[in-house]
C-alpha cells in the first residue's frame, strides 16, 4: 500500500478536510459528508490479504471501492 500511496498522492481536499487521491473520490467523500453519513477513508480490509478500500460505512458494514483506473493494466 505504501507504494500505491507514493505513486498516487492524496492531493484533493474534500469538504470535510480529508485528502483523497482523485476528483471522483472527492465527490464521493463530499456526498457522504454532506449527507451526514459516518464513514472512514482508505482503510485495510479485515482479511488476511493486504487490500485496502476507498470508503467504509460502519452503519450497515458497507465497503465502497471506486474503480477509477480500470483501463490501466497496472491497476488491474
Helices and strands as residue ranges (DSSP letters): H 2-7, E 12-13, E 19-20, H 23-34, E 40-44, E 52-57, E 62-64
